[in-house]
């Protein structure tokens, strides 16, 4: 699965970027890498992907792969409205 996620993530697919981030997070099919986890969630979040947005906020809140940043965490966790797409509704 990680190989397929990587192919799609490299083409800019936000769902795949989140899936690949999970693989890196749990060491499934590749070594555990928190820096890559945060980078992939950021790429998905920048495309308006709700899961990427939320998980990037979690990374920033806990300092996973990025420096802990309370200000940026608060910004990400504010209500975002329709700009962020749900996974189900795309």
Secondary structure as GFF3:
##gff-version 3
##sequence-region A 1 90
A	DSSP	alpha_helix	2	10	.	.	.	ID=ss1
A	DSSP	alpha_helix	14	26	.	.	.	ID=ss2
A	DSSP	alpha_helix	34	46	.	.	.	ID=ss3
A	DSSP	alpha_helix	50	62	.	.	.	ID=ss4
A	DSSP	alpha_helix	70	77	.	.	.	ID=ss5
A	DSSP	three_ten_helix	81	83	.	.	.	ID=ss6
###
